Amino acid sequence: MRDVSSRLRAKLASLSDEYLAGPARMQLPGTKTVADELAFFALHDSYHAGQLAYIRKGLRYPGLAG
């Protein structure tokens, strides 16, 4: 995960404003630009992290953070 995270951060940092403002490449709900698509994926990932937190709580495991 550390390897993937560092590579992802480096790639995101290398994207130009022009590229991010370019047209969306996938047909995702409410997306018009590449930046919109990235925001969609970040929200989607966060949603699933929240689901995992509820499952952990239901199983009486400690929280994911804090």
N, C-alpha and C positions, 0 to 999 in steps of 0.2 A: 504494500500500500504506500509506503514511503517513497518508493521509486516512482510509482505511477503519479503520486501527488506532486512531486517535484517536477516531473516532466510536463504534467498538465499546467502547472503554474508558469513554467518557462514558455510553453506554447501560447497560452493566453496572453502573456506579456508581450509576445512578439507580434500579435495581431494589430494591424493598423486601424485607425479610425475609419478609413475608407472601406476596408474590408468588413468591419463590423456593421457599418451602415448599409452594406450591400444587401441585395434581395435574399430573403430566406431560401434555403436550399431544400428544405423538407416541408411537407404539408402538415404542420403542427397547428393546433387551434390557437388563433390570435397572434400568430407570428407573421411579421412582414420583413424583418431584417435578420441578419445573422446574430446580432446582439439580442434580439427577441428570442431567438432559438436557444441561445446560451442561458438566458434568464429562465426560460421554460424548463430546461434540464436541471438547473440549480434548484428551482422550486420543486420539481418532481422528485429529485433526490432527497431534499429536505423532508418532503411528505413521507417518504418511505422510512427515513431515519426516525421520524416521529412515531410511525407505526411500530417499529422495532422497540422503541422506548416503552410504549404501552404493553407490548408483549412481555418485555422484561419485568415490568412492574407487576403484571398479572402473575408471573412466575416467581415473584418475590426476589428477583435479582436486584443488585444495586443499579442506580440510574446510570445513564450513558455519560453524563457529565455532572460535575459538582457534587 
